[in-house]
């Protein structure tokens, strides 16, 4: 379990780092009003937040594997982080992106998972 926990935490760090780098490169070369829909961002509107959530799940699993976390209440931190991203940060960022990117982002919202990477619902967004 400890090896799996480290794997989940490491995957979370990797996903967040790759997503942040893709976003940085997009911002450096994008035109105003464009929406990022390639790389990890093709599968999630907020893959960097997903990576952060994975990190916290990995940390919890590390604690569970070493029996530091023995109560279901020990998972409160993971659940709280997910809830914060899903119900506070994501709506704020989506609203801001709608204002900045308009119809392009509206279409992206209908076809791309908000947090957990999933296959796109409609490939025409990227055509």
N, C-alpha and C positions, 0 to 999 in steps of 0.2 A: 504493500500500500504506500509505503514511503516513496518508492521509486515512481509510482504513478502520480503521487502528489507533486513531486518535483517536476515531473513531466508536464502536468497541468499548469503549474505556476510558470514554468519556463515557456510553455506555449503561449500563455497569457502575455508575458513580457515580449515575446517575439511578435505576436499579432499586433500589440500596441505599437511597438517600434516600427514595424513595417507600415502600418496604417498612418502613423504620424509622418513618416518619411514620404509616403505617397502624397499625403495632403500638402506637405511643404513644397514638394516639386510641382504639384498642381497649382498652388498659389503663386509660385514664382513665374509660371509660364501661362497662366490662364487669362482669358479675356473676361471682363466684367460680365456677370450674369450667367457664366457657365456653371454647370453642376458636375462634380466629380463622380463618374460612374464607371471607373475602370479599376483593375487590381482588386484588392479586398473590398473596395467601395462598390464594386458591382454586386456584391452579395449582401452587403449590410450598409445602411446609411451612416452607421456609427461604429465601424469595426474597432476603433481605438477604445471606445467604452467597453465593447465586448471583451477585448484583451484585458482590460482592468478588472472586469468581473471574473474572468478566468483566473487571474492572479490571486484574487481573494478566495476563490474556491480551492485553489491549490494550497494556500496558506492554511485554510481550515482543515484540509485533508492531511497536511503535515502534522497538525496538532492532533487529529484523530488517530493517525498512524502511531504516534508516540504516546498516546493516551493522555495527552495534555488536555484535549477537548473530550470530555466524557459525557457532557449533558447536551441535549438538543438545543438548549439555550446558547451554547457556544457558537451555533451557526447564525446567530442574530446579526453579526457583523456582515456576513456574506449576503444575507437577505436584505439588510439595510442598504448595502452598496448597490445591489441590483435595483431595489425600489427607488433609490435616489436617482440612478441613471434613467430608469424606465419611466418614472412618473414626474421627475423634475427636470433633469438636464435635457433629455431627448425632446420633450415638447417645446422647451425654450429654444433649443437649437433648430428644430424643424420650423418653428414660427419665424425665426430670424432668416433662415435659408429661403423660406417662401417669400418673404419680403424682398430679399436680395435677388433671387433667381426666378421668381414667378412661376410661370407655366412649366418650365423645364423641371423645377424641383417638385412641383405638384404631381407631375407624371412619375417622377422618380419615387415619390412617397407611395403611390398606388402600386408600384411594381417591385419595390425593394424592401426587404425586411428592415425593421427599425434597428434591431440590436443583434440578434443571433444570425450569423451568416447563413443564407439560404439561396437556392437557385432563384434567379429573377423570374417573375411571373410573366413578363412580356418582353421579349428580346427587342422589340421595335424601339424601345427607349434609346438603345445604343446605335441604332442604324443611322 
